Structure formats: C-alpha cells, structure tokens
Amino acid sequence: ATLSRTLMEEQIEYVPNFSVKEIKSNHLIATDSRSLTPNLLMLVPPFRGSSAAARLGATDADGYINVDSTMRVVGLERIYAVGDCVSFGGPKLGHMAVRQAEVAAANVAAQITGEGAPSYYEHNLTMILETGDGDSIYFQKDLWSDEPSSVRQGRFWSWAKRVHQKYWKATHA
C-alpha cells in the first residue's frame, strides 16, 4: 500500500507483464494489443539463462542453473553456481550474488578441509527506496516463503541505508 501510494503520488504507473511486440516513435504495443504512450519509460526485459549452462543438464526451462540453498548445483557433485545464472525467483541483484558467493565459498572450503557445518543462502529481497523528500520506504520479502512482505516508511530508513552502505564497503572492499 505504501509503495503503491508513493508511485501514484509521483504519477508513476506500474505496468507488469507488458510483453512488447512493437516499439513506435511515441508508444509501445504489447503482444495482447495494449498500448502505452509514456513520457519516460523504464523497461525490465525478460531474462534467460546461458545456453552453455543447458549442456550441464542441470537447468530449468529458462536455462537457469538449479541449485540448492548451499548453492550446490542440483544433481552434480562438487559444482556450485551463484549470481545471475541460478534459478531463483525474484530479481537478480549484485548484493544477492555476493551473499550467494560467500555461501558457496564457505561450502567449498568446508568440502576441501572436511571441517565446518554447511552454510545456507537465505533468499531475501531487501530494498530502501528514497522518495526524494528525505523520507524513504523499507521493503523486505523472503522470496522462498508465501509470507507477506514487510513495508515500512519513515526518515529512519534513509539513515539506516547510509549506515549499511558504509558497513558493506568496509566488509567487502
């Protein structure tokens, strides 16, 4: 509700599942004949996995590599995958890939040394959206559950985002 209200206040129309058939000089036409005439457009194209990964025999129908929560490729021994190539629902974001790589690296090290408990990736989407007036919206969703997302609004989240950015740089530099 908070995100929807903010988008409306900013006169931003969210149009999901708009498969582009044709792009004209001043509008777009969808495969289902809907038409858009935007002033400014941000399009997120459909993604596909690597055709090279399909040769592994461990991909989903879209070519993304199937992994478990330890980032091990399902059905293959001692092979791990992380980042844009993996078959996880939700967006593919850099900070998620970094966390996946940390989990995979810990599990590879444990496998080599024979020491340590498995490390598991938690597929969470966390974002802080700046609204431009000093306020911000916090959004968090566990992408592996049907639980509703958590949405909060307030000036605190903008401050928390800056603190987290400093922490991230310090721990990942």
Short mmCIF file of the C-alpha atoms (twelve columns), coordinates in Angstrom:
data_MODEL
# 
_entry.id   MODEL 
# 
loop_
_atom_site.group_PDB 
_atom_site.id 
_atom_site.type_symbol 
_atom_site.label_atom_id 
_atom_site.label_alt_id 
_atom_site.label_comp_id 
_atom_site.label_asym_id 
_atom_site.label_seq_id 
_atom_site.Cartn_x 
_atom_site.Cartn_y 
_atom_site.Cartn_z 
_atom_site.pdbx_PDB_model_num 
ATOM 1   C CA . ALA A 1   0.000  0.000   0.000   1 
ATOM 2   C CA . THR A 2   2.819  2.430   0.864   1 
ATOM 3   C CA . LEU A 3   4.715  1.734   -2.351  1 
ATOM 4   C CA . SER A 4   1.542  1.916   -4.460  1 
ATOM 5   C CA . ARG A 5   0.566  5.214   -2.824  1 
ATOM 6   C CA . THR A 6   4.020  6.690   -3.400  1 
ATOM 7   C CA . LEU A 7   4.027  5.629   -7.052  1 
ATOM 8   C CA . MET A 8   0.608  7.254   -7.510  1 
ATOM 9   C CA . GLU A 9   1.720  10.447  -5.735  1 
ATOM 10  C CA . GLU A 10  4.730  10.646  -8.063  1 
ATOM 11  C CA . GLN A 11  2.474  9.896   -11.061 1 
ATOM 12  C CA . ILE A 12  4.390  6.710   -11.860 1 
ATOM 13  C CA . GLU A 13  2.341  3.977   -13.488 1 
ATOM 14  C CA . TYR A 14  3.463  0.414   -12.822 1 
ATOM 15  C CA . VAL A 15  2.520  -1.903  -15.689 1 
ATOM 16  C CA . PRO A 16  3.529  -5.532  -15.028 1 
ATOM 17  C CA . ASN A 17  3.526  -8.293  -17.634 1 
ATOM 18  C CA . PHE A 18  3.630  -5.990  -20.653 1 
ATOM 19  C CA . SER A 19  5.243  -8.135  -23.370 1 
ATOM 20  C CA . VAL A 20  6.465  -5.685  -26.001 1 
ATOM 21  C CA . LYS A 21  5.541  -6.569  -29.561 1 
ATOM 22  C CA . GLU A 22  6.435  -3.298  -31.260 1 
ATOM 23  C CA . ILE A 23  8.117  -0.001  -30.386 1 
ATOM 24  C CA . LYS A 24  6.979  3.090   -32.291 1 
ATOM 25  C CA . SER A 25  8.419  6.602   -32.058 1 
ATOM 26  C CA . ASN A 26  5.934  7.660   -29.348 1 
ATOM 27  C CA . HIS A 27  4.350  4.464   -27.999 1 
ATOM 28  C CA . LEU A 28  4.713  0.738   -27.360 1 
ATOM 29  C CA . ILE A 29  2.351  -2.030  -28.370 1 
ATOM 30  C CA . ALA A 30  2.056  -5.246  -26.350 1 
ATOM 31  C CA . THR A 31  1.540  -8.734  -27.741 1 
ATOM 32  C CA . ASP A 32  -2.010 -8.579  -26.335 1 
ATOM 33  C CA . SER A 33  -2.634 -5.279  -28.266 1 
ATOM 34  C CA . ARG A 34  -2.427 -2.974  -25.220 1 
ATOM 35  C CA . SER A 35  -0.682 0.309   -25.941 1 
ATOM 36  C CA . LEU A 36  1.427  2.673   -23.811 1 
ATOM 37  C CA . THR A 37  2.459  6.247   -24.538 1 
ATOM 38  C CA . PRO A 38  4.962  7.069   -21.778 1 
ATOM 39  C CA . ASN A 39  6.795  10.318  -21.104 1 
ATOM 40  C CA . LEU A 40  9.623  8.279   -19.609 1 
ATOM 41  C CA . LEU A 41  9.922  4.516   -19.725 1 
ATOM 42  C CA . MET A 42  11.826 2.016   -17.616 1 
ATOM 43  C CA . LEU A 43  11.596 -1.440  -19.100 1 
ATOM 44  C CA . VAL A 44  12.803 -4.650  -17.497 1 
ATOM 45  C CA . PRO A 45  13.206 -7.236  -20.242 1 
ATOM 46  C CA . PRO A 46  12.592 -10.943 -19.728 1 
ATOM 47  C CA . PHE A 47  15.794 -12.791 -18.912 1 
ATOM 48  C CA . ARG A 48  17.071 -16.195 -19.934 1 
ATOM 49  C CA . GLY A 49  19.874 -18.350 -18.605 1 
ATOM 50  C CA . SER A 50  23.027 -19.160 -20.518 1 
ATOM 51  C CA . SER A 51  22.665 -21.607 -23.387 1 
ATOM 52  C CA . ALA A 52  26.086 -23.009 -22.411 1 
ATOM 53  C CA . ALA A 53  24.725 -23.966 -18.970 1 
ATOM 54  C CA . ALA A 54  21.985 -26.052 -20.603 1 
ATOM 55  C CA . ARG A 55  24.662 -28.583 -21.622 1 
ATOM 56  C CA . LEU A 56  25.152 -29.411 -17.932 1 
ATOM 57  C CA . GLY A 57  21.691 -30.962 -17.785 1 
ATOM 58  C CA . ALA A 58  21.014 -29.043 -14.562 1 
ATOM 59  C CA . THR A 59  18.922 -26.108 -15.746 1 
ATOM 60  C CA . ASP A 60  15.277 -25.140 -15.603 1 
ATOM 61  C CA . ALA A 61  13.145 -24.459 -18.701 1 
ATOM 62  C CA . ASP A 62  14.559 -20.912 -18.973 1 
ATOM 63  C CA . GLY A 63  18.178 -22.083 -18.878 1 
ATOM 64  C CA . TYR A 64  18.954 -21.082 -15.274 1 
ATOM 65  C CA . ILE A 65  21.054 -23.481 -13.187 1 
ATOM 66  C CA . ASN A 66  19.182 -25.368 -10.456 1 
ATOM 67  C CA . VAL A 67  20.969 -25.033 -7.108  1 
ATOM 68  C CA . ASP A 68  20.034 -25.883 -3.545  1 
ATOM 69  C CA . SER A 69  20.300 -23.493 -0.595  1 
ATOM 70  C CA . THR A 70  24.024 -24.333 -0.208  1 
ATOM 71  C CA . MET A 71  24.496 -23.059 -3.804  1 
ATOM 72  C CA . ARG A 72  25.475 -26.567 -4.959  1 
ATOM 73  C CA . VAL A 73  24.256 -27.461 -8.448  1 
ATOM 74  C CA . VAL A 74  21.444 -29.996 -8.087  1 
ATOM 75  C CA . GLY A 75  22.420 -33.405 -9.458  1 
ATOM 76  C CA . LEU A 76  26.130 -32.615 -9.845  1 
ATOM 77  C CA . GLU A 77  28.860 -33.260 -7.293  1 
ATOM 78  C CA . ARG A 78  31.338 -30.554 -6.209  1 
ATOM 79  C CA . ILE A 79  29.894 -27.910 -8.543  1 
ATOM 80  C CA . TYR A 80  28.480 -24.638 -7.250  1 
ATOM 81  C CA . ALA A 81  26.829 -21.728 -9.045  1 
ATOM 82  C CA . VAL A 82  25.974 -18.182 -7.962  1 
ATOM 83  C CA . GLY A 83  24.603 -14.941 -9.353  1 
ATOM 84  C CA . ASP A 84  22.582 -14.299 -12.479 1 
ATOM 85  C CA . CYS A 85  22.898 -17.887 -13.737 1 
ATOM 86  C CA . VAL A 86  20.969 -19.515 -10.848 1 
ATOM 87  C CA . SER A 87  17.300 -20.457 -10.881 1 
ATOM 88  C CA . PHE A 88  15.878 -18.425 -8.001  1 
ATOM 89  C CA . GLY A 89  12.646 -16.459 -8.188  1 
ATOM 90  C CA . GLY A 90  12.792 -12.709 -7.800  1 
ATOM 91  C CA . PRO A 91  15.267 -10.159 -9.084  1 
ATOM 92  C CA . LYS A 92  18.922 -10.821 -9.740  1 
ATOM 93  C CA . LEU A 93  20.807 -8.202  -7.732  1 
ATOM 94  C CA . GLY A 94  24.502 -7.749  -7.034  1 
ATOM 95  C CA . HIS A 95  24.254 -7.941  -3.255  1 
ATOM 96  C CA . MET A 96  22.362 -11.232 -3.573  1 
ATOM 97  C CA . ALA A 97  25.116 -12.628 -5.818  1 
ATOM 98  C CA . VAL A 98  27.768 -11.567 -3.288  1 
ATOM 99  C CA . ARG A 99  25.934 -13.367 -0.483  1 
ATOM 100 C CA . GLN A 100 25.476 -16.456 -2.689  1 
ATOM 101 C CA . ALA A 101 29.231 -16.406 -3.439  1 
ATOM 102 C CA . GLU A 102 30.048 -16.176 0.277   1 
ATOM 103 C CA . VAL A 103 27.841 -19.211 0.956   1 
ATOM 104 C CA . ALA A 104 29.315 -21.188 -1.949  1 
ATOM 105 C CA . ALA A 105 32.898 -20.308 -0.938  1 
ATOM 106 C CA . ALA A 106 32.277 -21.391 2.657   1 
ATOM 107 C CA . ASN A 107 30.836 -24.689 1.431   1 
ATOM 108 C CA . VAL A 108 33.706 -25.313 -0.998  1 
ATOM 109 C CA . ALA A 109 36.208 -24.634 1.813   1 
ATOM 110 C CA . ALA A 110 34.302 -26.976 4.148   1 
ATOM 111 C CA . GLN A 111 34.238 -29.638 1.454   1 
ATOM 112 C CA . ILE A 112 38.008 -29.347 0.855   1 
ATOM 113 C CA . THR A 113 39.006 -29.314 4.525   1 
ATOM 114 C CA . GLY A 114 36.285 -31.630 5.768   1 
ATOM 115 C CA . GLU A 115 35.618 -29.130 8.559   1 
ATOM 116 C CA . GLY A 116 32.698 -26.871 9.340   1 
ATOM 117 C CA . ALA A 117 28.952 -27.007 9.037   1 
ATOM 118 C CA . PRO A 118 27.248 -26.233 5.743   1 
ATOM 119 C CA . SER A 119 26.444 -22.598 5.028   1 
ATOM 120 C CA . TYR A 120 22.976 -21.777 3.664   1 
ATOM 121 C CA . TYR A 121 21.766 -18.939 1.467   1 
ATOM 122 C CA . GLU A 122 18.640 -17.076 2.590   1 
ATOM 123 C CA . HIS A 123 16.859 -15.687 -0.468  1 
ATOM 124 C CA . ASN A 124 15.641 -12.327 0.814   1 
ATOM 125 C CA . LEU A 125 14.912 -9.145  -1.073  1 
ATOM 126 C CA . THR A 126 15.601 -6.028  0.956   1 
ATOM 127 C CA . MET A 127 15.377 -2.548  -0.537  1 
ATOM 128 C CA . ILE A 128 15.216 1.005   0.694   1 
ATOM 129 C CA . LEU A 129 13.627 3.407   -1.760  1 
ATOM 130 C CA . GLU A 130 14.347 7.105   -1.367  1 
ATOM 131 C CA . THR A 131 11.245 9.213   -2.025  1 
ATOM 132 C CA . GLY A 132 13.175 12.438  -2.633  1 
ATOM 133 C CA . ASP A 133 11.795 14.418  0.294   1 
ATOM 134 C CA . GLY A 134 14.061 12.945  2.979   1 
ATOM 135 C CA . ASP A 135 11.581 10.145  3.572   1 
ATOM 136 C CA . SER A 136 12.137 6.542   2.490   1 
ATOM 137 C CA . ILE A 137 10.364 3.220   2.139   1 
ATOM 138 C CA . TYR A 138 11.814 -0.030  3.511   1 
ATOM 139 C CA . PHE A 139 10.766 -3.237  1.746   1 
ATOM 140 C CA . GLN A 140 11.734 -6.786  2.809   1 
ATOM 141 C CA . LYS A 141 10.484 -10.103 1.443   1 
ATOM 142 C CA . ASP A 142 11.592 -13.689 1.995   1 
ATOM 143 C CA . LEU A 143 11.415 -14.918 -1.598  1 
ATOM 144 C CA . TRP A 144 11.202 -18.564 -0.528  1 
ATOM 145 C CA . SER A 145 8.041  -18.158 1.517   1 
ATOM 146 C CA . ASP A 146 4.453  -17.134 0.970   1 
ATOM 147 C CA . GLU A 147 4.633  -14.797 3.956   1 
ATOM 148 C CA . PRO A 148 3.665  -11.200 3.154   1 
ATOM 149 C CA . SER A 149 6.413  -8.665  2.621   1 
ATOM 150 C CA . SER A 150 7.337  -6.124  5.263   1 
ATOM 151 C CA . VAL A 151 6.925  -2.471  4.251   1 
ATOM 152 C CA . ARG A 152 7.796  0.474   6.488   1 
ATOM 153 C CA . GLN A 153 8.050  4.163   5.782   1 
ATOM 154 C CA . GLY A 154 9.955  6.934   7.542   1 
ATOM 155 C CA . ARG A 155 13.127 9.009   7.679   1 
ATOM 156 C CA . PHE A 156 14.922 6.332   9.737   1 
ATOM 157 C CA . TRP A 157 15.314 4.026   6.719   1 
ATOM 158 C CA . SER A 158 17.290 6.596   4.739   1 
ATOM 159 C CA . TRP A 159 19.737 6.885   7.648   1 
ATOM 160 C CA . ALA A 160 19.879 3.077   8.008   1 
ATOM 161 C CA . LYS A 161 20.672 2.764   4.303   1 
ATOM 162 C CA . ARG A 162 23.655 5.115   4.601   1 
ATOM 163 C CA . VAL A 163 24.975 3.209   7.643   1 
ATOM 164 C CA . HIS A 164 24.565 -0.103  5.810   1 
ATOM 165 C CA . GLN A 165 26.404 1.237   2.745   1 
ATOM 166 C CA . LYS A 166 29.380 2.180   4.941   1 
ATOM 167 C CA . TYR A 167 29.302 -1.265  6.575   1 
ATOM 168 C CA . TRP A 168 29.095 -3.003  3.165   1 
ATOM 169 C CA . LYS A 169 32.068 -1.057  1.794   1 
ATOM 170 C CA . ALA A 170 34.121 -1.784  4.911   1 
ATOM 171 C CA . THR A 171 33.405 -5.525  4.819   1 
ATOM 172 C CA . HIS A 172 33.568 -6.072  1.038   1 
ATOM 173 C CA . ALA A 173 36.418 -3.789  -0.049  1 
# 
